[in-house]
Amino acid sequence: MAADPLVQGPGVPANLLLREAHVIDPRAGIDARHDVRVRAGEVAELGSPGTLDPGQGEEAIDANGRTLLPAFFDPHVHLRTPGQEHKEDLETGTRAAAAGGFGGAIAMPNTDPVLDSAPLLRSLRDAAAREARIPVGFLPAITRGLNGKELTEMAELREQGALGFTDDGRPVASAGMLRKALQYQRLCGGTIALHEEDASLSKGGAMHEGTVSAALGLGGIPSVSESTMVARDAALAGYEDARVHFQHLSCVASVQAVAQAKAQGWKVSAEVTPHHLLLTEEAVRGMDTRMKMNPPLATEDDRKALVEGLRDGTIDCVATDHAPHARDEKEVPFEQAPMGTTGLETAFAALFTGLVLPGVLDLELLVERMTAGDALFDLPTHTIATGKPANLTLIDLDAEWTAGEHGWESRSENCCFAGRRLRGRVLLTVAAGAVVYRERAFSVVAA
Amino acid sequence: MNHLLSIEELDRAGIERIVAQAQRFAEVSDREIKKVPALRGRMVLNLFYEASTRTRSSFELAAKRLSADVVNFAASGSSVEKGESLKDTVLTLSAHKPDAIVLRTPWAGAAELVSKWCPAAIVNAGDGKHEHPTQALLDVYTLEQRRGGIDGASIWIVGDVAHSRVARSNIIAFQRMGARVTVAGPPTLIPRGIEALGCEVRFTLDDLPKADVVYALRMQHERMSESFLPSLREYAAWYQINGRRLGSRQVLMHPGPVNRGVELSGEVVDSPQAVITAQVEAGVVVRMAVLYELLAGVREPRPDPAHPDRSGSPDHPETDHPENVKQLA
């Protein structure tokens, strides 16, 4: 692969001293208070609490009582550029990511036009090199225009920095077509990420098929529309010895299908979103269009299976599927509304509040799963270690806030967690060595 | 009651109150001059995004008998066809300050949405496959007239339940009034999970003789092109209510318009068991009762949900006591 797969806008390498932070990095085996020095954008020193003094030009930050984590990585976001900049763009989307504690993200290709050619990828990467607040990678389409019929020029796209491929938003309906992409992967590499949905089963659906859809008179999307495709494509991946990543799992049967594929030794991985881990079809009862997403919110049994899958490692990582839509696009009757919720700015706090505080998941495990998406695309994992680029997020785990109370960094506000009381506020994010986000009220102690 | 968005929000007492009011209005319909001045000076806007003859004219008639001004706004031929959003259309029409908007749309939840955008009282006249609350009220009223109530009665709703807002509203309303409800139809047209509404589900009519009331739903021909059914012929063979299936003591209902020879045979439409024209008559008096309950006696402007600080007091005065109507009349 020729080009560096992640690109970001210009940033100033940070010189910081984070004093007396509670540092948690499950991979590095750290769970203790430290002074952490960042010099020229690299982690320079980890000292016992209260032992390091700020050097010349270093900003000292009182991190006592705060928690320092490796910055999160989101392998599934929609930055809407090119063509839908009224929803989001590279700048607003990555600003939202930084505000959520993310130090890297992968953008999906269902833009207008679809990201399916090398010239388009080049121009998008050029734009990201000017505008992206955090490092961004791109997954171009598997098939041209997401048409499901002809492969994109995958090898050339890889040379130009494609991290992998996806037709996200749509399934690759034809097994024969997907098989060709998997075969071609032997030439060019790149993980193939799959949105799983059998359109002949999901057609006309606006929410999960079940008791709530029956009561509301909304067309239902049965869970089998996802799980049968997961099972099919896992088998194809096994047969072709290919590497596939299943996006946004939403139901019990899909988790089982991934577990079986992994037990076979097939090279599959999977992600789950915060909303599928925390919400169910019950949230749709008020027909709030922010609760309309694809795949749809399912049952409590499904939700529990997803949490369990994330815990036991069947599901490798958390991904937000951040899907911004303009206010007037969502301010319509439920059936007319586009699918999707934003998620970057609330992901950690929502999961910390909904799963860690009640004791369902350990904080270490949540941090591990929120920083695991990069490795699935052959990128280095964020870790807090001397000599490594600083990818850090400083969080006040005790801070309580209402999602959306101060507005959003994202251009859109269609967040399914809006209005919820959440615990855990991101105060500072450092991505690839630069300070990319600072909470407004979070002041400098000494310079 | 500020709006009538779904039957869900009415308890038994609420349904009984409207039915009782409708009974008082029924007397007006029998007069030579079929009009009372109860809503003189009020404006009712019919906003219909779907073709409808009987529901729209029934609402229009109801409003006119109460002396309200009526404006009909049909989505075809209007700005809607030029791509105006529901919200913009509603805000535009709100500028005429209607007191009530009667809304029919092909989208579930649209009535509730609209109630958040404008200060008028919203009457849901059908929102997608979700609800059709005035149909349920008029059906309860009709059964009240015919049978003197439905407490303990067994009511079968037969046919295309999946695509029927009438079915959904009636499953709820009939049960609130004390009836036991069974839905029956081909498995492709019974939505998964419908039993969560409290009804029983059957795929044959074997036990239909146990029903006190048979409520047939309209079968829409386009269902065939989507392969919900092999043929209307086969549907009729298994699910048509005909002379052989309908007992002499059963009451037969249908929301109209009837497909003779499909869900109902011609003989049962014309049979004494059928109350289909009584349902149409009930439509007017029940809708009069609904408009009366929503609009009569509200003297101060309603609070505007979009600008709560701008107009009206949050606790506007009680509606006139229904008894007053007699004096008004």
Interface residues (C-beta under 8 A of the other chain):
Chain A: E209 G210 T211 V212 S213 A214 A215 L216 G217 L218 G219 G220 P222 M287 D328 E331 V332 P333 F334 E335 Q336
Chain B: S85 L86 K87 T105 P106 W107 A108 G109 A110 E112 L113 D127 G128 K129 H130 E131 R165 R168 P191 R192 G193 I194 A196 L197
